[in-house]
Amino acid sequence: MPGTEHHHEPFDGRRLLVVSTNYAPELTGIGPYAAQLAEHWARSGADTHVLTGMPHYPSWRTEAAYRGVWRTEEQRSGVTVHRRRHYVPPRQSALRRAAFEASVLAHGLAAPPALRPDAVIAQLPSLAGGVIGARLARRHGVPYIPVVQDLMGAAAAQSGIRGGGRAAAVASRAERYALAAATLVGVIHESFVPRVTAYGVDPARIRLVPNWSHVQPPSADRAATRARLGWREDTPVVLHSGNMGLKQGLEVLVDAARLAPGIRVVLMGDGNQRDALLARASGLPNLDFLPPAAADEFTDVLAAADVLAVTQRASVLDMSVPSKLTSYFVSGRPVVASVADGGGTAQEVQRSGAGLLVAPEDPAAVLAAVRKLTEEPAAADELGAHGPRYVARHLSREAGLARFDALLTEVLQDAEGTHRR
C-alpha cells in the first residue's frame, strides 16, 4: 500500500502495565486473553509489561517449572512478564480463595515492577489484580482500566462456595474500590453493566470489549479423531470442556449419564471439583474424564463430539460468561446450555443461534435436548454451523483487539489533554 513507509505503530514509545493473575502458558480461562492482548500491544510498538502469578489454572497446581520460584522476570513474545509467587489452594472454600487473593495482593504490592507506566490495565478477576492495578495507577498518576471478565462478589454469592455470603461482602468491597478508581471500565458482556453501575460507576464510563475466539478452527478428520478417542460412530457423545468448578454444576451431566447408558458423556478439563465428580460418577461406564486437550488438537476434539454442553448452577446469572463458548462456536457443533434463562450465557447462546437452552440442574431436560439433536443430525449440523458464522461476524480476534485499542487510545488521549490543561 502506498504511503505506509512512515507508518508509526499506534502505541510507539508507550509503556503499558497489564495486571492479570492468569497469563500464558495457561491455555484456558482468562490467561489466553491477557496474553494475546499484551502481545498485540507489544507488536503495536508499546513497551508492554505484565504483572502476574505463577501458572496454576485450571488444575489449581503450580506448574512444575515454577514450583519454589519466588519472583521471576521473563520475556514471552515481546512482552516482559513479571511473576510473583502466591498461595494456590488445591481445594476451594471461601477462606482458601481469600488466602489466594490476599497472597497475590500482598506480593504484588510489596514488589511491583520497577517502572512508571503510561496506563495500567487489570483483568477482573482477580480481585487482587484489580486492587493492585488501582493502587499502582494512583501511585504513578496514570489512567487505570479494569476489564470485568467475571464479578467475584456475585460469584461468591451465586456459586454455592462454603462461606460464600461473607466472601461476597468482602469481594464486593474490593470490586467497588477497583472500579471506583477507574478512568474507564471494560466489560466483556452487557449483562455486567447493571452490576458495575450498582457499584457507583457512571454508565458513560463503561465500554463493551467482548472476548474473541482465541482458538484455531478444527482441521482434523472428524471420524479419525473419534476413532483415536475411542468414540464409536453409533454412540452420541456429549462433551463438556473447561474448568470443573462449583459454579459449573457439572453434577447435571454425571446424572444425565446415569439416566442414559446409550449416550457417552465426556468431561474434559480439570478443576477443584474433579475428584468429587469422579466419586459421583463411580461405576458409570459411559462417562469419561479426559485431561485438557493440547492447543493444537483442542477444537478437533470439540468438533468430534455430537453435542457440546455448557452448564451452570441455577443461581449463576450475571457473574460470568464462560470463555469456552467462543471455542464451542468455532468448532461448528451444536451447544446445549443448561443455564439460567436471562443470564449472559443464555443470551450469548441465543444470539449465536448455535444451540438449545434448557433449564439448569435438570438432567432429564439436558437429555431431551441431546436426543432431539442426535435424532435429527442434519438439523443439528445446521444449528452447529451458526457458531462459526457468529464468530466470524462478532468474535474475531481483530475486532476484539480493535475495541481494546480504542479503549486504550481514549484514556491516553484524555490523559494527554488533562496534562496540557
N, C-alpha and C positions, 0 to 999 in steps of 0.2 A: 504494500500500500504506500503511495507516495506521501511524503511529509512525515513519516514516522521515525526518521533517523534521530530526531532530537526529542523523542518521546521520553518523558520522565515518568517513572512509576509513581502511583498516586501517593504513596506514603514514604517516599525517599527521605532518609535522614530522620524520620520519626523513631522514637524509642517507645515500644509498647510493652506493657506487662499484662499477661493473661494469668489469672489465678484460677486454677481448677484442680481440685483434689484428685480427679481422674484424668489420665493422659495416656498416650501411646507408651508402651506397646499394648495396653488394654484394647481388646477388639470389640467389646460391646458396651452399651450404655453411653455415657457422656464422653468417655475418653477419645473415641474416634472423631467426634465433632470438634472438641477442643484442639486436637492435633491438626486436623485439616484446616481449621480456621487460622491457627498460629502459623502453619507452614504457608498458607496462602498470603498472609500479611508479610511474611519474610520474603516471599517471591515478589511482593509488591514494593520492595525497597525498604521496608521497616526493619529496624534492629529489634527483633522480637524475642522477648524473654517469657518463660513460663515458670511460675512457682507452683509446684505440685507435690504429691506424695509419692510413696513407693507403689509400684504396680501391684494390685491385690484383687481386682474385681474381674469377673463375678464370683471367683472361688472364695473370696474373703480369706485368702492366704497370701502373704507377701511372696512375690516371685523369688525363686531360689537365688538368682543372681544379685538380688538386693537385700537378702537377709543379713542382718548385722551391720548394714550400712547406715551411718548416722546422717550424713549430708553428702550430696554429690552434685557436680555440675557436669552436664554432658551436652554434646551437640547432636541434634537429631534433625535432619532435613533442613538445615539452615536456621534452626531455632535453638537458642540457648536454654536448656532445661535445668532448673534448679530444684532438686528433690530434697525434701525434709522427711525424716523418719516420723512415724506416728504409730499409735496402737491400732492393731487390726483385730476386731472381735471375731472369733471363729463362729460364735452363735450370736443371734441378735436378741437383745432386750433393750428397753428404753435406756436403762442405765449404761449398758455396754456401748450403745450408739452415742450416748452423751460423752462417754470417755473417749471414744474415737474422735468426735468433733473437737473436744477440749484439747486433745493431744495435737491435732492438726493446727488448731488456733494458737496454742502456746508456742509451738516450734516455728510456725510461720511468722508470728510477731516478734519472737526472740531473735530470729536470724533471717530477716528478709533479704532478697538480693540487694547487693550494694550498688544501686543505680537510681537515677531520677528519671522516671518515665514521663512521656508526654500525655499518656492516658492509661488508666487501669480498667481492664475488663475482667469480670469474675463470673464463673458459672455457678448458679444455684440449682440444686445443692452442689457443694456442701454449704452448710450454714457457716462453718468456719471460714471457708473461702470468701463468702460474701462479706463477713465482718473484716477479714484481713484486707480485702480489696478496698473497702470503705476507709479503713484506717490508713492504709498506705497512700491512697489518693489524697486524703485530707492532709497527711504529713507533708506531701510534696506540692499541695495546692493545685492538683491537676484534675481533669474530668474523670468521672467514675461511671462505668456502665455495668450494672449487674444484669445477667441474662438468666431469666427464670425458666429452667428446664423442668423442675419439679418444685413443689412447695412443701417443705418439711413439716411446717406447722400443721397443714392439712393432712400430710401423710401420716404423721404420728396419730392424729385423731381418727383417721379413716382406715388405718392399716390393720388394726387388731393387735398391735405390738403390746406386750405387757408393760404397764405403766404409761400407756400412750397419752392419757389425759394430761398428766403432769408434764410429760415431754413436749406435748403440743403447745402448752403455755410458754415454756422456755424457748422452743423453736420459733414460735410466732414473734416473741420479743426480739430475737436475733434477726429474723427476717425484716421486721419493721425497721430496725436500726440500719440494716444493709440497704434497704430500698429507699428509706428517707434521705440517705446521703447521696442518692444517685443524681447524675446530671440528666441522663435518660435511662429508661428501663426497657430492656428487650424481653419479650415473652414469645415462647415458641408456638403458642396456640391462643386463640382469642378467648377460650374458656377460662384462662388465667386472669383476664383483665378485671373482673369484679373483685376477686380476692386481693389483687395488687392495689386497686383503688381503695379497698377497705382498709388497707394499711396506711392510707393517707397520701398515696401518690396521685398527683394530678393526672387525669387521663390524657392530657395533652403531652405528657412526658413519656408515654408508653408507645413503643414501636413493635410491630409484629415481625419476628425473624424466625420463620418456621425452620425446623430441621429438614435437611435434604436427605436424599438417599445416598449413603456413603459406601454402598457395595456395588460390585460389578454384576451385570445381568448374568443369568445362568448360561453356560456354554456346552456342558457335557450332555451326552445322550441320556435321556431320562431312564430308559429301560436298563441301560448299563449301570447307572447309579443305583437303581433299585436292586439290581442283581448283586452289586457289590455290598449293599447294606443288608442283603438277605430278606428284602421285602417282596413277597410273592405278588405277581400281577393280579391275581384274583382276590387279594385281600386289601380292602381300603385302609390307607394309612392316614392317621390324623397326627400332625406334628405340632408340638409347641417348642419354640426356640427361645432361649434367653434366660434371664435371671429367675431362679426358683426362690422367691422371697415370700413374705407373708401376704403382701398386697395382691400377688398374682392369684391366690386362692386356687392353686393347681389341684387341690383335692377333687374338684369337679371332674377333671379328666381321669383321675385314678378311678373314681366311682363310675364314670361312663364306661371305662374299660371293663369293669366288673359286670356291668349290665349287658355288654355286647361282646361276647367272646369272638365273634367273627370279624371284629374290627381291631386293627393294630394301632395302639396309641404309643407315640414316641415322645418322650420328654428329653430334649437336647439342651444341655447347658449345665449350669452349676448355680449354687446359691445356698443361703443359710438354712433353707427348708428341705434340702435334698435328702438328708438322712430320714427325716420324718416322713417324706413322701415314699422313700424306699420301703420303710416299715409298713406304711399303709398299703403299698402295692404288693406286699409279700404273697407269693403263690399265684400271681397273675401271669400266665404265660403270654398274654397278648399285650403286655406293657413293657416297653424298653426304655432304659436310661442310656443316653449317649453323651459323651463329653462334647464340649463346644466344638463345632467344625472349624477347621483351619480356614483362614480368609479366602484362600484360592478355591475352596470347594463349597463354601457356605451356601451360596444361592443355588448351586447344583443340588445340594441335599434338600433345600426347601422346595425346589421345583419338582423333585422326585416324589414328594408327598401328594396325596389326593386333596387333602384339606389342611389348611394352616389355622391353628387355634390361637386366639388371644383371650386370656381370661383375667378377670379382676374380681376381687370381693365386691359384694353388693354395695358396701359402704364407700367404695372408691368412686369419687365423682369428678373433682376438679383439681386434684393434686398432681396428676401426671398424664401424659400421652406417651405410650410406650414407643421407644425409638425402633423397636422391632417391626412396627407397622410399615415403615418405609422399605425395609428389606423384604417383608412379605409381599408388598405390592410389586416390587421389581421381579419377583420370582414367577409371577403370572398364574399363581394358584389361588382358588377361592378361599376367602377367610371366613371362619365362623367366630364371631365375637360374643363371648359370654360376659357381658359387661353391663353396668347400669345405663339405662337409657338416659340421654340428655347430657352425659359427661363428654369430655373432649374425645375420648377414644371412640365412643359410639358415633359422634359427629364425623370423625375422620373416616370411619369405615363407610358411613352412609354417603359422604361426599365423594369418595373414590368410586362408588358403585361396584366394588370388587368383593363384597361379602354379605353375609347374613348376620343380623343381630338376634341374639336370644337372651332370655333372662339370665342374670348372673346366678352362680351357685346352684344350677339346676341341671344335673347330668342328663335327665331324660330330654330336656329341651336341646342340649348340645347334640345328643344322638339323633333326634328327629331332623335337625338341620344337616347333619353329616349324611344321614340316609338319603335325604332329598337330593343332595349334591351327587352322591355316588350312584344313585339310581338313574340320574339324568346327566351322563358325562358330558354331552355336548353343551348343555345349559351351564354346567359347572365350568367348562373351559371358557365359555363366553364371559361368565362372571369374572373369572380369574384374569381374562385378557384386559379388563378395565384397569387393573392395577398398574401395569407398565405405562399405559396411556396417561393415567393420572400423574404418575411420577414424571413423565416427560413434560407434561404441561405445568405442573405446580411444584415438583420436588427435586428439580435438577440441582446439582451442586453449584452450577454457575449462578442460578437465580438466588440460591440460599446465601452464597458468599457475597453476591452483589448487594443484598439487603444489609449485611454486616458492614460492608464498605460504606454504604450510605449512612448508616448509624454512626460509624466512627468519624466519617468526614464531617457530619453535622456537629458533633461535640468538639472536634478540633477547630473547626471554623468559628464556632461560638466562643471557644476559649481564646482564640486569637483576637476576635472582636472585643472581648472583655478587656484583654490586656492593652489593646490600643486605646480603649476609652480610659 
